[in-house]
Amino acid sequence: MEKFNQKIILVIYHSQGGTVKKLAETFVQGASKIENIQIIFKPAKDVLLEDLLCCQGIAIGSPEYFGYMAGLIKDFFDRTYEKAEQITIGLPYMIFVCAGNDGRGAITQIERIVKGYHWKKVYEHFRVVGVPREEDFAHVEEMGQTLAAGVEAGIY
Ligand SMILES: Cc1cc2nc3c(=O)[nH]c(=O)nc-3n(C[C@H](O)[C@H](O)[C@H](O)COP(=O)(O)O)c2cc1C
């Protein structure tokens, strides 16, 4: 059961082939090391406006498809922007992207949209090119732990 006043981080992702899902699961593993944090972990298509409005930190994981973020990540932004933009100002966020050979398009476009929400970048965006290696998983795990620890401590 959710504890009174427990802080929440929202981890959303899209993954057609399973790679970003694995990275997102690893992010959650890292976040889970911090006590007193509730994690909402969902594919972007299932994320509700309420999930966004109740969280104190968000991580977004996307593949790059056709030089852009996954369509269902864009759909999440389309569905939430009007209701959330005034309420989530300053929300700490992190991005991780996995791509076959680039990934910069996805990152740039997510960042561009996030500017409209006025969220706060709290970690360098992470881009994996090709099949993620052990050190990439370690990095994403560290990102998760960092976001959860920062939110828990209220340092953002
Ligand atoms: C339809 C489609 C479009 C893609 N477009 C790009 C692209 O524009 N740039 C790139 O670097 N990789 C591209 N890729 C490769 C994926 O970004 C990469 O395989 C990624 O790891 C897929 O993540 P997933 O397994 O979680 O779906 C594309 C893959 C697919 C299926």
PDBQT file of the ligand as one rigid body, heavy atoms in Angstrom, charges set to zero:
ROOT
HETATM    1  C1  LIG A 201      10.764   1.178 -37.730  1.00  0.00    +0.000 C 
HETATM    2  C2  LIG A 201      12.146   1.397 -37.204  1.00  0.00    +0.000 A 
HETATM    3  C3  LIG A 201      12.786   2.596 -37.471  1.00  0.00    +0.000 A 
HETATM    4  C4  LIG A 201      14.084   2.822 -36.991  1.00  0.00    +0.000 A 
HETATM    5  N1  LIG A 201      14.687   4.023 -37.233  1.00  0.00    +0.000 NA
HETATM    6  C5  LIG A 201      15.915   4.259 -36.719  1.00  0.00    +0.000 A 
HETATM    7  C6  LIG A 201      16.533   5.529 -36.911  1.00  0.00    +0.000 A 
HETATM    8  O1  LIG A 201      15.991   6.436 -37.515  1.00  0.00    +0.000 OA
HETATM    9  N2  LIG A 201      17.772   5.736 -36.373  1.00  0.00    +0.000 N 
HETATM   10  C7  LIG A 201      18.430   4.743 -35.694  1.00  0.00    +0.000 A 
HETATM   11  O2  LIG A 201      19.547   4.988 -35.236  1.00  0.00    +0.000 OA
HETATM   12  N3  LIG A 201      17.850   3.541 -35.474  1.00  0.00    +0.000 NA
HETATM   13  C8  LIG A 201      16.614   3.272 -35.959  1.00  0.00    +0.000 A 
HETATM   14  N4  LIG A 201      16.011   2.068 -35.733  1.00  0.00    +0.000 N 
HETATM   15  C9  LIG A 201      16.679   1.086 -34.867  1.00  0.00    +0.000 C 
HETATM   16  C10 LIG A 201      16.122   1.133 -33.455  1.00  0.00    +0.000 C 
HETATM   17  O3  LIG A 201      16.203   2.447 -32.908  1.00  0.00    +0.000 OA
HETATM   18  C11 LIG A 201      16.892   0.200 -32.510  1.00  0.00    +0.000 C 
HETATM   19  O4  LIG A 201      16.866  -1.110 -33.041  1.00  0.00    +0.000 OA
HETATM   20  C12 LIG A 201      16.335   0.207 -31.095  1.00  0.00    +0.000 C 
HETATM   21  O5  LIG A 201      17.211  -0.480 -30.259  1.00  0.00    +0.000 OA
HETATM   22  C13 LIG A 201      14.971  -0.433 -31.040  1.00  0.00    +0.000 C 
HETATM   23  O6  LIG A 201      14.523  -0.468 -29.725  1.00  0.00    +0.000 OA
HETATM   24  P1  LIG A 201      13.402  -1.500 -29.278  1.00  0.00    +0.000 P 
HETATM   25  O7  LIG A 201      13.999  -2.874 -29.421  1.00  0.00    +0.000 OA
HETATM   26  O8  LIG A 201      13.131  -1.180 -27.829  1.00  0.00    +0.000 OA
HETATM   27  O9  LIG A 201      12.212  -1.289 -30.145  1.00  0.00    +0.000 OA
HETATM   28  C14 LIG A 201      14.736   1.818 -36.223  1.00  0.00    +0.000 A 
HETATM   29  C15 LIG A 201      14.067   0.606 -35.987  1.00  0.00    +0.000 A 
HETATM   30  C16 LIG A 201      12.783   0.395 -36.455  1.00  0.00    +0.000 A 
HETATM   31  C17 LIG A 201      12.078  -0.894 -36.134  1.00  0.00    +0.000 C 
ENDROOT
TORSDOF 0
